[in-house]
């Protein structure tokens, strides 16, 4: 009855939490982990099966600048921020993080970020999350940096299946993939993201952006690596890959065949 782990005494980056499964928490803020005004380091964790009545089913951040590396945040529940909820002047760094299958009844199934919270995401996968608004990421007055992030198969009841943006929010999106999110990849109200060298289903204006199936290897099983013939391989900025992963399987063939239209298209 409460957060499983709490950082609240001004811990800096030398305070380490490494190699645990964080589960079974039930709190108002941060069912799994609650961080207040700290800069701690979290590595090699699985945060799963936690619940928050208000914010941050998996992790709640308030005015904190933690480092998260190789962390899996899976199957957590909250009103806002099923996976992570963050607010205030915060600059969390997420690297090699998986945020998957979390649920928020209101906003931000994967990530809920408001009031000048500006996280940095690199090699992050946000998939299979659900909420009313912003199933993958919900942004309000926040301007994160997303580089090599895969946002896929998130499902919102209303706006922004992948990312929902309101207020003064200006995210920078580079070498990312937004694909198969419902009801659309991006929902915006007033602010526009800066997106370049990314695969956006339905298209998006910007340098190097493409609208092409990324050919994930096996997304139904949570495998978002790319097929060798994926249009996202080597087409990011300076020849980088798009998305959180490189090639992980052989060439895929897209079969589209019927008696009324007998055409087989072999991609690549």
N, C-alpha and C positions, 0 to 999 in steps of 0.2 A: 504494500500500500504506500506508493511513493515512487520517485525515480530510483532506478537501480543504482546509478552512479551520479554523484553531484560534484561539480567543481564550482566553488563559490568563495574561495579565499585568495583571489588574486594570483592563482597559479600561472606561471609563465610556460614557455615552450619546453622547458626541462621537465615538466610534470608529464609523465608518460603513462598511457594505458595501452597495453599491447597484448594481443593474443587471447582475448576472451570472447565468449558469447554472452551478450547482454540481453536478457529476456525476462518476461513476466512482470514488467513494471506497469503500474497504474498511477497516474498523477494528473494534476491539472496542467502542468507545464513539463514536458520532457518525460514521457513514460520510461524510455530507456536511459537517456543521459541528459542531464540539465547542466548548462554552462552559463554562469553569470559573471561577466566582466573578467574573463580569463583568456589565456592564449595557450592552452594545453595542447598536447600532441596525442592523437589517437591513431593507432596502427593495427592492422591485421585483426580487426574486430568483425563479428557478426552481430548486428543489432536487429533482433527479430521478435515478433510476438509481444510487442509492448503497446500500451494505449495511453493517450492523453485526452482529458476531457475538453481541453481548450486548444493548446498549441504543441506541436512537436511529438507525434506518437513515438518516433524513433529517437530523435535528438532535438533539443530546444537550445537555441543560442540567443543570448541577450547581451549586446554590447561586447561581443567576444570575437577574438581573432584566432581560432584554433587551426591546427593543421590536421587534416584527415587523409590518411594514406592507406590504400588497400583495405577499405572498409566496405562491408556489404550491409545495406539497410533494407530489410525485406519483411513484408507482411506486418507492418505496423499500422495503427489506426489513430485518427484524431479528428477533431472538428476542423482544424486548419493545420496544414503541414503534416500529412500522414507519415512521410519519411523524415523530413527536416523542416523546422520552423525557425526563422531567424528574424530579428528586428533590431532597430537601433543602429548606431554607427559601428558596424561590424564588417570585418574583412576576412572571413574564413577562406582557407585554401583547401580544395578538394582535388586529390589526384588518385587515379585508379580506384574510383569509388563506383559501386553499383547501388542504384536506388530503384528497387523493383517490387511491384505488387503491393504497394501501400495504398491506403484509402483515407480520404478526408471527406467528411460529409458536406463541408462547405468549399473551401478553397485550397489548392495546392496539394494534390495527391502525393506528388513526389517531393517538391520543394515549395515552401511558402516563405517569401522574402519581402519584407516591408520596411519602410521608414529608414532609408539610407543604409540599408544592408547591401553590400557590394561584394558578393563572393566571387572567387576565381575557381573555375572548373576546368580541369584538364584530364582527358582520357576518362570521362565519366559516362556511364550508361544509365539512362532514365527510361524505364520500360514497364509496361503493364500496370501503371498506377491509375487510379480513378478518383474523381471528385466532381463537384458541381461546376466550378470554374477552374481552369488551369490545371488539368490533370497531371501534366508533366512538371511544369514550373508555373507558379503564380507570382507576378512581380507587381508591387505597388511602391512607387517612389524609390526604386532600387535599380541599379545599373551594373549587373554582373558582367564578367568576362567569361565567355564559353569558347574553349578551343579543343577540337577533337572530341566533341560530345555527341553521343548517339541518343536521340529522343524518339522513341518508337512505341507503337501499340498502347498508347495512353488514351484513356476514354473519359471525356468530360460530358456532363449532362447538357451544358450550355456552351460557353465560349472557351476557345483556346485549348484544344486537346493536347497539343504539344507545349506551347507557351502562351500564357495570357498576360497581357501588359496593360496596366492602367497607371494614371498619374504621370509624374515625371520620371519615367523609366526608359533608359536608353542602353539596352544590352548590346555588347559587341560579340558577334557570333562569327567564328572563323573555323573552317575545316570541319563543319558539323553536318550531321544528317538528321533531318526531321521527316519522318516517313510513317504513314499509316496511323496517324493520330486522329481521333474523332472528337468533335465534328469537323475540325480543321487543324492545320498545323500551327497557325498563329492567330490569336485573337488580340486586336489592339484597340485601345480607346485613347486617342490623343497622341501618344508617343509612338515613334517608329524605331525598330531595331536597326542596327548597322550589321548587315549580313553579307559575307563574302566567302567565295570558294566553298560553298556548302550545297548539299543536295536537299532541296525543299520540294516536297510533293505539291504539285500545282504551280510551282515556280515562284520566284521572288527576285525583284530587281537587285542587282549588285554585281560587282566584279567576280567572275569565275563561278557564279551560281549555276546549278544544273537542275533539271527536272527529269530524273531518270531513276528507275528502280535500282536500289543499291545492291540487290542480290545478297541479302544476309544468308549465311549458311544454314541456320536452323532456328529462326526466331521463335517458333512454337515451343522450343525447348530452352529458350533463353540464350541461344548462341547467336550473337550479333557480329561475329567475325564476317569478313567479306569473301565472296567467291573470287577466284583468280581473275575472272573477266568482269568484275564489278566496275561500273563507270566511276566509282569513288576511289579506286586504287590509282594513286599517282596523279590525281587531278586537283589536289588541294594546292594551297599556296606553296610556291617553290617546289612543286612535285611531291608534296606530302600526301598521305592518304587522308580522306575524309572519314569522320567518325572515330569512335574510341579504339577500334581495332584494325589491324591489317588483314591480309588475306589468310583465311583459315580452312578453305576447302577448294576442291577442283572447280573447273568451269561448269557453270550452270546453264541449262538450255530452257528457254521460255517457250513451251508448246502452246500454240493457240490454233486449234484445229476443229473444224466442224464440216459437215457435209455441205452446208449452204455456203461456207466460205473456206474452201480447202487450202489454207495457207499455213505453213509452218515457218516461224521466224526463229532463226538461230542467232542469238546475240553474241557478239564477239567473234 
